[in-house]
């Protein structure tokens, strides 16, 4: 993703946007989810429960089903790779 590492972008929940009704501009989580989708990734790993909620909502809001782009905690992706694939 273009904005990663030291130039990373927050999912929005760190700034309490999880509880805000944004009425101006694009929602932070939608912007971040679209950046993740644009990479072509079929999995998005998070390490924070707030990031999970925000990114999952953004990916679903972009019309992607879980079988197209799966958002989950990194431990879930690891579990899946060891036990199900």
HELIX and SHEET records of a PDB file:
HELIX    1   1 UNK A    5  UNK A    7  5                                   3    
HELIX    2   2 UNK A   13  UNK A   15  5                                   3    
HELIX    3   3 UNK A   17  UNK A   19  5                                   3    
HELIX    4   4 UNK A   28  UNK A   38  1                                  11    
HELIX    5   5 UNK A   49  UNK A   61  1                                  13    
HELIX    6   6 UNK A   74  UNK A   83  1                                  10    
SHEET    1   A 2 UNK A  43  UNK A  46  0                                        
SHEET    2   A 2 UNK A  70  UNK A  73  1                                        
END                                                                             
